[in-house]
Amino acid sequence: MLRIVHPRPPGQGTDPPRRRRGPSPVLSLTVEETRHFRASLKNLARAFGSWGCLASVIGIPAETLQQAIGPRRRPSGVLVIRAAQAAGMSVEAIIGGQLSPVGRCETCGSRVGDRAERRPS
């Protein structure tokens, strides 16, 4: 006896799952966070003296660090974490726009109270 078999209806596992391209948007920084991070990196490079010195502290090549501040690149979460560790600040402070850590001058970055101790009485 001849038996007719119909194909499965769509959505029953006939098509392979689609692959996502690129990183998850949930793990990416927002435009505002990226802007704050770039400003923080520029301030850190100034505090450490050069991009090369900051790159060696963070543990990446200087070229990679300078590419991270470019307008076409989005910084990775690992780079943000390493920059926060190098600055001695929290990640929230780096990407939130709070550029000076507690106990430091907001203008120049020096420790509050250091100049008062150095002055002769």
Secondary structure, 3 states (H helix, E strand, C coil): CCCCCCCCCCCCCCCCCCCCCCCCHHHCCCHHHHHHHHHHHHHHHHHHCCHHHHHHHHCCCHHHHHHHCCCCCCCCHHHHHHHHHHHCCCHHHHHHCCCCCCCECCCCCCECCHHHHHCCC
